[in-house]
Amino acid sequence: MHYAGIDYHKRYSFVSIQDEAGRIVREQRVEHRQPERFRQLLGHLEEPVSVVFESSSGWVWLYEILEEIPNVVQITLANPYRVRLIAEAEIKTDRLDARRLATLQRLGVVPGCYIPDAETRRRKELLRQRAYSPRSARRSGLGEDAHRGQEPYCSSAGAAAGGESATGK
């Protein structure tokens, strides 16, 4: 079994992979514009992989990529408020944060978050799109300008009909 800790950011992640003895097998920065790099990095390992990353606003994107990798047998969404080892560390780098997450996963002490199933995530996304539609913005007094930068949350005909959302997820 291998254990991967992912320090997740908006545009990139840093991945640290350890074996059962805690030896570092591989470490790499992965740009999010190349999601296939996660598949290449984790998919080529011969042993099953248990992955952990901290919950943040964009966690679903990474979760769905990891879910598709055949040898990823467990995905833990760590509760960032309860992962004190990282939060209280004096020296914080992406590499060290990823290593600490991998170590906590290997030891089985990661405080996890609830991960809703795919159908529940789809329904929540649809509700989020409706909440941020331009019509609700006018009712709330917010101008159109406030919502132009939030394209992933704007309603589209396909999403309202049960199709793909504006983000393609």
N, C-alpha and C positions, 0 to 999 in steps of 0.2 A: 504494500500500500504506500502511496505517495500522498503528501499533504501540501496543498498550495494555498498560500496566503496572497490575497490581491489587495493592494492599496489602490483604491478606486478614486479617480479624479474626473473632472468634466471632460477633458480631451484625451487623457491617457491613463493607463494603469501601470503599476509595477507589480510583477508576479515573482514570488519566491517559492520554489518547490523543494521540499525536504523528503528524505526517505524516513523509514521507521526509526532509525537511530538518531535522527535529527541532523544528518549531514545534508548540506545544500547540494541538490542535484543540478538545479539550473535557476538562474535569475535573469529577468529580462523586462525591459520597458516595452509596453505595447500601446501603440497609438490607436485611438478608437476609430479613426477613419479606415483602419484595416482590421476589422473584427475577425477575419480569417486567421490572423496571427494567434488568437486565443486557441482556435482549433488546432493549428499547427503545433503550438507549444505544448498543450495538454494532451492532444490526441495521439501524439507519437510516443508517449510513455507506455512502456510495456505492462505496467501494473495499474490497478485501479487508482483513481485520484479522488481525494476528499478535499473540496474547495471551500474556502471561507473568504468573505469580504464584508466590509462594514456597510450597513444600510445608509443610503443617501437618497436624494431626490430622483436620481436616474437609475436606480438599482434594477428595474425590470429589464431594461435593455441587456445588461450583462447577464442577468439570470437566464434569460431566454437563449442567449448564445451558449452558455455553459450547459444548459439542459440538453442541447442537441449533440454534445460531444459524448460518444458512446462509453468511453472508459471513465467518465466523471460519475461516480456512484453516489456521492453525497454533496449537496450544496448547502452551506450554512450562511445565513444572513445574520451577521453579528450585530448585536445591539450596541451602537456606538457609545451610549451613556454608561453602559455596564462593562465595557472593555477598558478597565482602568489601567492596565499595564501600558497601553499605548497612550492614553490620555495624559497620564502623569509622568511619562518618560521625559527626562531632561534633554536627551538628544533625539530629535525627531527628523528622520529622513524617510523618503519613500521606501528605500531598500530595507531599513530597519523596521518600519511599520509592517511591511509585508512579511518579513521574517518572524516578527512577533506573532502575527496572526496565524502563520503556518504552525508555529510552535504550540500556540493555544489549541489549534485544531488537532494537532497530533496528540496532545495530552487529554483531549476531550473535555476542555473546560470553557469553551466559547459560550457566552450567554447569547442565545439566538433570538431572533424575531420571528413572528408569525409570517408565513409566506402563503398568500391566498392562491387557490388553484387558477388555472388559465381562464376559465369561464368568469370567475369573480373578478380577475384583473381586467378582462375585456369589458365587463359591465361598469367597473369603476372608471375606466378610460372614457366610455361613452358618457357617463354622468359628468365627468370633468370637462369634456368637450362642450356639453350643453351649458354648464355653468359659466364657461368662458366665451360663449357665443357673443357676437356683436350686439344682438338684441338685448341680452341680459346686461351688457355693459352700458347700453343707453338707459335702461331702467335704473341701474345703480348710480348713474350720473358720471360714469367714466367715459372719456372720449374714445373714439376709434383709435387714436394714436397710441393709447396705452396697450392696445391688444395687437398691434401690427407685429411686434416682436415675439408674440407667443403663438406662432403658426401651428405648432403641434397640438394646441388645445382648441383651435378654432373648429367649429362644426363644418362638416362637409356632407354633401349628399350621400356619399358612399357610407360614411360612418353612421348617419342617421338611419340608413336603410339596413344597418347591420353588417356593412362591408368593412373594409380596412379603414383605419383611422388616417388622419392626415399625415402621421409619421410613418405609415406603412407597416405598422406592427399589428 
